[in-house]
Amino acid sequence: APGRPGGLAWDEARGGINLWLYAAGASGREYAEACLRRGCIVAPESAFRFGGRADADAHVRVSFGSIPLSELENAAKALIAAAEDVRPGPRG
């Protein structure tokens, strides 16, 4: 998404403790694995779909309800770095 780091996209949350994050053009599973390599655990969209449908796997679910406020910046940096790892096309 233009103007968003790492090609990530999201809608402004109006409440709650989870965020659905568009997986930067990769599959949710691919992006979740890249996040894990960066030390950040998220769940691919397909984990919440009947039968783990791969055709419905363009997002990851990010839960931020149990992370201390002091760690949110590092978590955001890990999400951005992971998006850069999996984003298709030219980097920069």
N, C-alpha and C positions, 0 to 999 in steps of 0.2 A: 504494500500500500504506500502510495506517495507520502512522504513526510513522516513515515513511521519507521523506527529503527528495525533493521534486519528484514524488511519486507513484511513485518507482522501486521495484523489487522484485528481490531476488536471494536465492540460497541461499548459505549460508556455504561458502566454498571450503575444500577439504581439502588443497589443494596445486595445483601448476601455475602457469602464468603468464597464464592467460586467465580471464575471467569472462563468463558470459552474463547480460546485464542486461535485464530486462523493460523495454520501451520506453514506459512511462508511458501506455499506452493508445493510442499512435500506432503506425504501422507502423515496422518496423525501418529501412526506407529513409528515411522521414520524419525519424526521430530521428537517424540517422547524418548526414543533411544538416544538421540543426540543430546537432549536435556539431561538424561541420566549420566552420560559421559561427562557432562559439565557439573554434576553434583546436584541437579535439580530434578525432583521427581514430579512428573505430571502424568495424566492418564489420557490415552488416545480416545478419540470420539468413538471408534468402533467398539471399545470396551463397554459402551453404554447402549449399543444397538443390538437388537435381537440377532443372535447367531454371529455376532462380531463382524457384521457386514463390512467388507473392505470398500464398497462403493460409497459408504457414508463415513469417511475417515479423513476429513480435511481440517479437523480442529483437535486441540488438546484441551482438557479441563485442568485449569490451574486453581488449586485451592490455596487461599492465603489466610484462612481463619486461624491457623495454629502456628503461624510463623511470627516470631517477634518482629516488631516494627524496625528494629535495628538491623535486621537481616534482609529486609525487602529490597534494598538497593542492590545487594549482591545477587539476590535471586533474579531480579530484573536483568542484570548484566549477563547472567548465565542463560536466561531465555533468549536474549538477543544474540549472544555468541552461538548458541545452538541453532538458531534460525539461519545465521550466516553459514554454518556448517552444511546445512541441507538445502538451502535456497538454490533452485535451478537458475541457470543463466549466468551472465557476467557478474562478478563481485565488485564491490567498490564503494 
